[in-house]
Amino acid sequence: MDSGHTSWMLMATALVFFMTPGLAFFYGGLVRAKNLVNTIMMSFMSIAIVSIVWVLWGYSLAFGTGNAFIGDFSHLGLSGISFTSAEGDDIPPLLFVAFQMMFAVITPALITGAFAERFKFSTYLIFLVIWSTLVYSPITHWVWASNVLADGTEVNGWLWDLGALDFAGGTVIHINAGIAAVVAAMLVGKRRNPGLQPNNVPYVVLGAAILWLGWFGFNAGSALQANDSAANAFLVTSLAASTAALTWGVISHLKTGKMGAVGVATGAVAGLVAITPAAGAVNAMGSLAIGFGAGVICFFAVELLHKTNMDDALDVFAVHGIGGIWGAIATGIFALEAITGGTKGLIEGNAGQVGIQAVGVIATVAYSGIVSFIILFILDKIPGLGLRSDESDEDIGLDLAEHGEQAAVQDGAN
């Protein structure tokens, strides 16, 4: 075990954990005040439930040997994961488990923005268990699983073998969650009385700032070492976020004459999403291009989707789905051999990498969309569950209806 690498990865793991509370504030500020506690609780309960699922069987399905499509049950309850580091290990095996657990936690929490203010909380808790098992773990295995058997045989995820680049989760997390969000928004239906503006803009900006901070652990931590790749990922992450935030703000000002804080914060998140798969593949100039593209593409994706009949309440698909797709394809365009350690992108003459990235995108969209639909459709038909909250609960607000609490009261004695 290397103490320097381990220290950095402990910090990176804590940073990624902090992203889920950041997401809770970001989403919580965007909804109506009477649904703020409920929105925050959805992220908070993802921490509680998915962490347990991950240790019991999720990690095994994601990183167990299995086959090219899914792991196995060889690490149930972390069986076979050593408490001590083997010779040559940079970090303890349990630290890798914990780091990856934080990715598993935030992914279904991202989906909640699509069905905010109208989803039945008890059904959501069950959805967390099923979705993280049947959707998140398999796609994680496709992209990141790499195992060597005792006889030297390699058993890897099929996208890993194909050569798809996804340094920190553009497909695994953002496209995956974005597509599930579209499905959920369509099945649960539109809000009956959506709010006209966010209830707390400072919460939105605070949440975005926490996400930005946590993303350094998300992307730079994915190097799994304190090394050159981590340093590059750290830099390009912030550059892409900065560029996308500025781009979104400028477009908004050109169209409306105003540069809103919510828009700039959303732009920053879009840039962070887009750079996620590319953080271990591009340099600073590439990150500027990716951030600019994210700002433009995601801005107009939000505007376009607002004109449709789909009520993705907090623009999860436009920011995470579309932003993730752009980031995955852009990785194939701007990847540099000197940074990836061997894979060239289109700008270095390897057009085939764009095609490989597109295969990863299409596969993730198809699998996440189909399986998420099946899960939600079945949950909606089970007596006593269902997806949609009662109309009376929606009217009084899910804070009181589901949790018996309010985000703020005039007098704590009442």
C-alpha positions as CSV (number, residue, x, y, z in Angstrom):
1,M,0.0,0.0,0.0
2,D,1.2,3.5,-0.9
3,S,0.4,6.0,1.9
4,G,0.3,8.9,-0.5
5,H,-2.1,7.3,-2.9
6,T,-4.2,6.0,-0.1
7,S,-4.4,9.5,1.6
8,W,-5.6,11.0,-1.7
9,M,-8.1,8.3,-2.3
10,L,-9.6,8.6,1.2
11,M,-10.0,12.4,0.5
12,A,-11.5,11.7,-3.0
13,T,-14.0,9.2,-1.5
14,A,-15.1,11.8,1.0
15,L,-15.5,14.4,-1.7
16,V,-17.6,12.1,-3.8
17,F,-19.8,11.3,-0.8
18,F,-20.3,15.1,-0.3
19,M,-21.7,15.4,-3.8
20,T,-25.0,13.7,-2.8
21,P,-25.8,16.2,-0.1
22,G,-24.8,18.9,-2.6
23,L,-27.2,17.4,-5.1
24,A,-29.9,17.5,-2.4
25,F,-29.4,21.2,-1.9
26,F,-29.2,21.8,-5.7
27,Y,-32.5,20.0,-6.3
28,G,-34.1,21.2,-3.1
29,G,-33.7,24.8,-4.0
30,L,-35.3,24.3,-7.4
31,V,-38.6,22.8,-6.2
32,R,-41.5,24.5,-4.4
33,A,-40.9,25.1,-0.7
34,K,-43.6,22.6,0.3
35,N,-41.6,19.8,-1.3
36,L,-38.1,20.8,-0.2
37,V,-37.7,18.3,2.6
38,N,-39.0,15.5,0.4
39,T,-36.5,16.3,-2.3
40,I,-33.6,16.4,0.1
41,M,-34.7,13.1,1.7
42,M,-34.7,11.3,-1.7
43,S,-31.0,12.0,-2.0
44,F,-30.3,11.3,1.7
45,M,-32.1,7.9,1.5
46,S,-30.1,6.9,-1.6
47,I,-27.0,7.2,0.7
48,A,-28.5,4.9,3.3
49,I,-30.1,2.3,1.0
50,V,-27.6,2.0,-1.9
51,S,-24.6,1.8,0.5
52,I,-26.1,-1.3,2.0
53,V,-27.1,-2.8,-1.3
54,W,-23.5,-2.1,-2.6
55,V,-21.9,-4.0,0.2
56,L,-24.3,-6.9,0.2
57,W,-24.4,-7.6,-3.5
58,G,-24.0,-4.5,-5.7
59,Y,-20.2,-4.5,-5.7
60,S,-20.1,-8.2,-6.6
61,L,-22.4,-7.8,-9.5
62,A,-20.4,-4.7,-10.7
63,F,-16.8,-5.9,-10.2
64,G,-17.1,-9.7,-9.7
65,T,-15.6,-11.9,-12.4
66,G,-18.8,-13.2,-14.0
67,N,-18.8,-12.6,-17.7
68,A,-18.6,-9.7,-20.2
69,F,-22.1,-8.5,-19.2
70,I,-22.4,-8.9,-15.4
71,G,-20.4,-9.9,-12.4
72,D,-21.2,-12.8,-10.1
73,F,-21.9,-13.4,-6.4
74,S,-18.3,-14.2,-5.5
75,H,-18.1,-11.0,-3.4
76,L,-21.4,-11.2,-1.6
77,G,-21.1,-9.2,1.6
78,L,-17.6,-8.3,0.4
79,S,-16.5,-12.0,0.6
80,G,-13.1,-12.4,-0.8
81,I,-12.2,-8.7,-0.5
82,S,-9.1,-8.6,1.7
83,F,-8.8,-6.4,4.7
84,T,-5.1,-6.0,4.1
85,S,-3.4,-4.7,1.0
86,A,-1.4,-7.2,-1.2
87,E,2.1,-6.4,-2.3
88,G,2.0,-4.0,-5.2
89,D,-1.4,-2.5,-4.3
90,D,-1.5,1.3,-4.4
91,I,-4.6,1.5,-2.2
92,P,-6.4,-0.9,0.1
93,P,-9.0,-3.1,-1.6
94,L,-11.7,-1.8,0.8
95,L,-10.9,1.8,-0.2
96,F,-11.7,0.9,-3.8
97,V,-15.0,-0.6,-2.7
98,A,-15.8,2.6,-0.7
99,F,-14.8,4.9,-3.6
100,Q,-17.0,3.1,-6.1
101,M,-19.9,2.9,-3.5
102,M,-20.1,6.7,-3.6
103,F,-20.7,6.6,-7.4
104,A,-23.4,4.0,-6.9
105,V,-25.1,6.2,-4.3
106,I,-25.3,9.4,-6.3
107,T,-26.5,7.8,-9.6
108,P,-30.1,7.0,-8.6
109,A,-30.3,10.2,-6.6
110,L,-29.8,12.1,-9.9
111,I,-32.9,10.5,-11.3
112,T,-35.1,12.0,-8.6
113,G,-35.0,15.4,-10.2
114,A,-37.2,14.2,-13.1
115,F,-40.1,13.1,-10.9
116,A,-39.7,15.7,-8.1
117,E,-42.8,16.8,-6.2
118,R,-45.0,13.9,-7.2
119,F,-43.4,10.5,-6.7
120,K,-44.5,8.2,-3.9
121,F,-41.7,8.0,-1.3
122,S,-42.3,4.4,-0.2
123,T,-42.1,3.2,-3.9
124,Y,-39.0,5.2,-4.4
125,L,-37.2,3.3,-1.5
126,I,-38.0,0.0,-3.3
127,F,-37.0,1.5,-6.6
128,L,-33.5,2.3,-5.2
129,V,-32.8,-1.3,-4.4
130,I,-34.1,-2.7,-7.7
131,W,-32.6,-0.1,-10.0
132,S,-29.2,-0.1,-8.4
133,T,-29.1,-3.9,-8.7
134,L,-30.5,-4.4,-12.2
135,V,-29.3,-1.3,-14.0
136,Y,-26.4,0.4,-12.3
137,S,-24.3,-2.7,-11.4
138,P,-24.5,-4.3,-14.9
139,I,-23.6,-1.1,-16.8
140,T,-20.7,-0.5,-14.3
141,H,-19.5,-4.0,-15.1
142,W,-19.6,-3.4,-18.8
143,V,-17.4,-0.3,-18.6
144,W,-15.1,-0.8,-15.7
145,A,-14.8,-4.4,-14.7
146,S,-11.3,-5.9,-15.4
147,N,-10.4,-9.2,-13.8
148,V,-7.5,-11.6,-14.3
149,L,-8.0,-15.2,-13.3
150,A,-5.4,-17.4,-11.6
151,D,-4.5,-19.0,-15.0
152,G,-3.9,-15.5,-16.5
153,T,-7.2,-15.3,-18.4
154,E,-8.8,-11.9,-18.6
155,V,-12.5,-11.5,-17.9
156,N,-13.5,-7.9,-18.6
157,G,-16.7,-5.9,-19.3
158,W,-17.5,-5.9,-22.9
159,L,-17.2,-2.1,-23.3
160,W,-13.8,-2.3,-21.5
161,D,-12.7,-4.8,-24.1
162,L,-14.1,-2.8,-26.9
163,G,-12.0,0.2,-25.9
164,A,-14.7,2.6,-24.8
165,L,-13.3,5.5,-22.8
166,D,-15.2,6.5,-19.7
167,F,-12.8,7.8,-17.1
168,A,-15.2,8.7,-14.3
169,G,-18.7,7.7,-15.3
170,G,-20.2,9.6,-18.3
171,T,-22.0,6.5,-19.4
172,V,-22.2,4.6,-16.1
173,I,-23.6,7.5,-14.2
174,H,-24.9,10.4,-16.2
175,I,-26.3,8.9,-19.4
176,N,-27.6,6.0,-17.3
177,A,-29.4,8.3,-14.9
178,G,-30.5,10.7,-17.6
179,I,-32.3,8.0,-19.6
180,A,-33.9,6.5,-16.5
181,A,-35.1,10.0,-15.7
182,V,-36.9,10.4,-19.1
183,V,-38.6,7.0,-18.5
184,A,-39.6,8.0,-15.0
185,A,-40.9,11.4,-16.0
186,M,-43.1,9.9,-18.7
187,L,-44.5,7.1,-16.5
188,V,-45.3,9.2,-13.5
189,G,-46.9,12.0,-15.5
190,K,-46.8,15.8,-15.4
191,R,-47.0,17.8,-12.2
192,R,-50.5,19.2,-11.6
193,N,-49.4,22.6,-10.5
194,P,-45.6,23.2,-11.2
195,G,-43.9,26.1,-9.5
196,L,-43.1,29.1,-11.5
197,Q,-39.7,29.7,-10.0
198,P,-37.2,28.0,-7.6
199,N,-38.0,28.4,-3.9
200,N,-34.4,29.1,-2.8
201,V,-31.8,30.3,-5.3
202,P,-29.0,30.4,-2.7
203,Y,-29.6,26.6,-2.1
204,V,-29.2,26.0,-5.8
205,V,-25.9,27.9,-6.0
206,L,-24.7,26.3,-2.8
207,G,-25.6,22.9,-4.1
208,A,-23.8,23.5,-7.4
209,A,-20.7,24.7,-5.6
210,I,-20.6,21.6,-3.4
211,L,-21.1,19.5,-6.5
212,W,-18.2,21.3,-8.2
213,L,-16.0,20.7,-5.2
214,G,-16.9,17.1,-5.0
215,W,-16.3,16.6,-8.7
216,F,-12.6,17.0,-8.1
217,G,-12.8,13.7,-6.1
218,F,-15.1,12.2,-8.7
219,N,-12.8,12.8,-11.7
220,A,-9.3,13.2,-10.3
221,G,-10.0,10.4,-7.8
222,S,-10.8,8.1,-10.8
223,A,-7.1,8.0,-11.5
224,L,-6.9,5.8,-8.3
225,Q,-3.5,7.4,-7.6
226,A,-2.0,10.8,-6.7
227,N,-0.3,11.1,-10.1
228,D,-0.1,13.0,-13.3
229,S,-3.5,11.8,-14.5
230,A,-5.2,12.9,-11.4
231,A,-3.6,16.4,-11.7
232,N,-4.7,16.7,-15.3
233,A,-8.2,15.5,-14.4
234,F,-8.5,18.0,-11.6
235,L,-7.6,20.9,-14.0
236,V,-9.8,19.9,-16.9
237,T,-12.7,19.3,-14.6
238,S,-12.7,22.9,-13.3
239,L,-12.0,24.4,-16.8
240,A,-15.0,22.6,-18.4
241,A,-17.3,23.7,-15.5
242,S,-16.1,27.3,-15.8
243,T,-16.5,27.4,-19.6
244,A,-20.0,25.8,-19.5
245,A,-21.1,28.2,-16.7
246,L,-19.9,31.2,-18.6
247,T,-21.4,30.0,-21.9
248,W,-24.8,29.3,-20.4
249,G,-24.8,32.7,-18.7
250,V,-23.8,34.6,-21.9
251,I,-26.5,32.8,-24.0
252,S,-29.1,33.6,-21.4
253,H,-28.1,37.2,-21.3
254,L,-28.2,37.4,-25.1
255,K,-31.7,36.0,-25.2
256,T,-33.2,37.7,-22.1
257,G,-31.0,40.5,-21.1
258,K,-30.3,38.8,-17.8
259,M,-27.8,36.4,-16.5
260,G,-29.5,34.3,-13.8
261,A,-27.7,32.5,-11.0
262,V,-29.7,29.3,-11.5
263,G,-28.8,29.2,-15.2
264,V,-25.1,29.7,-14.5
265,A,-25.1,27.0,-11.8
266,T,-26.9,24.6,-14.1
267,G,-24.4,25.4,-16.8
268,A,-21.5,24.6,-14.4
269,V,-23.1,21.2,-13.7
270,A,-23.6,20.5,-17.4
271,G,-19.9,21.2,-17.9
272,L,-19.0,18.9,-15.1
273,V,-21.2,16.1,-16.5
274,A,-19.6,16.4,-20.0
275,I,-16.0,16.4,-18.8
276,T,-16.6,13.3,-16.6
277,P,-15.8,10.6,-19.3
278,A,-13.1,12.7,-20.8
279,A,-11.2,13.8,-17.7
280,G,-8.5,11.1,-18.2
281,A,-8.3,11.6,-21.9
282,V,-8.1,15.3,-22.8
283,N,-5.9,18.3,-22.1
284,A,-6.9,21.9,-21.1
285,M,-7.8,22.9,-24.7
286,G,-10.0,19.9,-25.1
287,S,-11.8,20.6,-21.8
288,L,-12.5,24.2,-23.0
289,A,-14.1,22.8,-26.2
290,I,-16.1,20.2,-24.2
291,G,-17.3,22.8,-21.7
292,F,-18.3,25.2,-24.4
293,G,-20.2,22.4,-26.2
294,A,-22.0,21.4,-23.0
295,G,-23.0,25.0,-22.3
296,V,-24.5,25.5,-25.7
297,I,-26.0,22.0,-26.2
298,C,-27.5,21.6,-22.8
299,F,-28.9,25.2,-22.7
300,F,-30.9,24.6,-25.9
301,A,-31.8,21.0,-24.9
302,V,-33.5,22.5,-21.8
303,E,-35.4,25.0,-23.9
304,L,-36.5,22.4,-26.4
305,L,-37.7,19.9,-23.8
306,H,-39.7,22.6,-22.0
307,K,-41.7,22.9,-25.2
308,T,-42.6,19.2,-25.1
309,N,-45.3,17.4,-23.1
310,M,-42.7,15.7,-20.9
311,D,-42.3,17.1,-17.4
312,D,-38.7,16.4,-16.4
313,A,-39.1,18.7,-13.4
314,L,-35.4,19.6,-12.8
315,D,-34.0,19.0,-16.3
316,V,-32.2,15.8,-15.5
317,F,-32.2,14.5,-19.1
318,A,-31.2,17.7,-20.7
319,V,-28.2,18.2,-18.3
320,H,-27.1,14.7,-17.4
321,G,-28.5,12.7,-20.3
322,I,-27.6,15.0,-23.2
323,G,-24.6,16.4,-21.4
324,G,-23.3,12.8,-20.8
325,I,-23.9,11.9,-24.4
326,W,-22.0,14.9,-25.6
327,G,-19.2,14.2,-23.2
328,A,-18.9,10.6,-24.3
329,I,-18.7,11.5,-28.0
330,A,-16.4,14.4,-27.3
331,T,-14.1,12.1,-25.5
332,G,-13.7,10.2,-28.8
333,I,-13.0,13.5,-30.6
334,F,-10.5,15.1,-28.2
335,A,-8.7,12.1,-26.6
336,L,-4.9,12.4,-26.8
337,E,-2.6,9.4,-26.8
338,A,-0.2,11.1,-24.4
339,I,-2.9,11.4,-21.8
340,T,-4.8,8.2,-22.3
341,G,-1.7,6.1,-22.4
342,G,-2.3,4.7,-25.8
343,T,-5.7,5.7,-27.3
344,K,-6.0,8.4,-29.8
345,G,-9.1,10.5,-30.6
346,L,-10.4,12.0,-33.8
347,I,-8.1,15.0,-33.6
348,E,-5.1,12.6,-33.8
349,G,-6.6,10.7,-36.7
350,N,-8.5,7.9,-35.0
351,A,-12.0,8.4,-36.2
352,G,-12.9,4.9,-35.0
353,Q,-12.8,6.0,-31.4
354,V,-15.8,8.1,-32.0
355,G,-17.7,5.1,-33.3
356,I,-16.6,3.1,-30.2
357,Q,-17.9,5.8,-27.9
358,A,-21.2,5.9,-29.9
359,V,-21.6,2.1,-29.3
360,G,-21.2,2.7,-25.5
361,V,-23.8,5.5,-25.7
362,I,-26.3,3.5,-27.6
363,A,-26.0,0.4,-25.5
364,T,-26.4,2.4,-22.3
365,V,-29.4,4.3,-23.6
366,A,-31.1,1.1,-24.7
367,Y,-30.4,-1.0,-21.6
368,S,-31.1,1.7,-19.1
369,G,-34.3,2.8,-20.9
370,I,-35.7,-0.6,-21.3
371,V,-34.9,-2.0,-17.9
372,S,-35.9,1.2,-16.1
373,F,-39.2,1.2,-17.9
374,I,-39.9,-2.4,-16.8
375,I,-39.0,-1.7,-13.2
376,L,-41.2,1.4,-13.0
377,F,-44.0,-0.2,-14.9
378,I,-44.2,-3.2,-12.6
379,L,-43.9,-1.0,-9.4
380,D,-46.8,1.1,-10.7
381,K,-49.0,-1.9,-11.1
382,I,-48.4,-3.5,-7.6
383,P,-51.3,-2.8,-5.3
384,G,-50.3,-0.5,-2.4
385,L,-47.3,0.9,-4.3
386,G,-47.8,2.9,-7.5
387,L,-45.6,5.7,-8.7
388,R,-47.7,8.7,-8.2
389,S,-48.5,10.4,-4.9
390,D,-52.2,11.1,-4.1
391,E,-53.6,14.4,-5.3
392,S,-54.3,15.5,-1.8
393,D,-50.7,14.8,-0.8
394,E,-49.4,16.9,-3.8
395,D,-51.7,19.7,-2.9
396,I,-50.5,20.0,0.7
397,G,-46.9,19.2,-0.3
398,L,-44.9,16.1,0.1
399,D,-43.0,17.5,3.1
400,L,-46.0,17.3,5.3
401,A,-47.7,14.4,3.6
402,E,-44.7,12.0,3.5
403,H,-42.5,13.3,6.4
404,G,-44.6,15.3,8.7
405,E,-42.1,18.2,8.5
406,Q,-41.7,21.6,6.9
407,A,-38.5,23.1,5.6
408,A,-39.1,26.3,7.6
409,V,-41.6,27.6,10.1
410,Q,-42.1,31.0,11.5
411,D,-42.2,29.8,15.1
412,G,-40.6,26.5,16.2
413,A,-43.2,26.1,18.9
414,N,-46.0,25.6,16.3
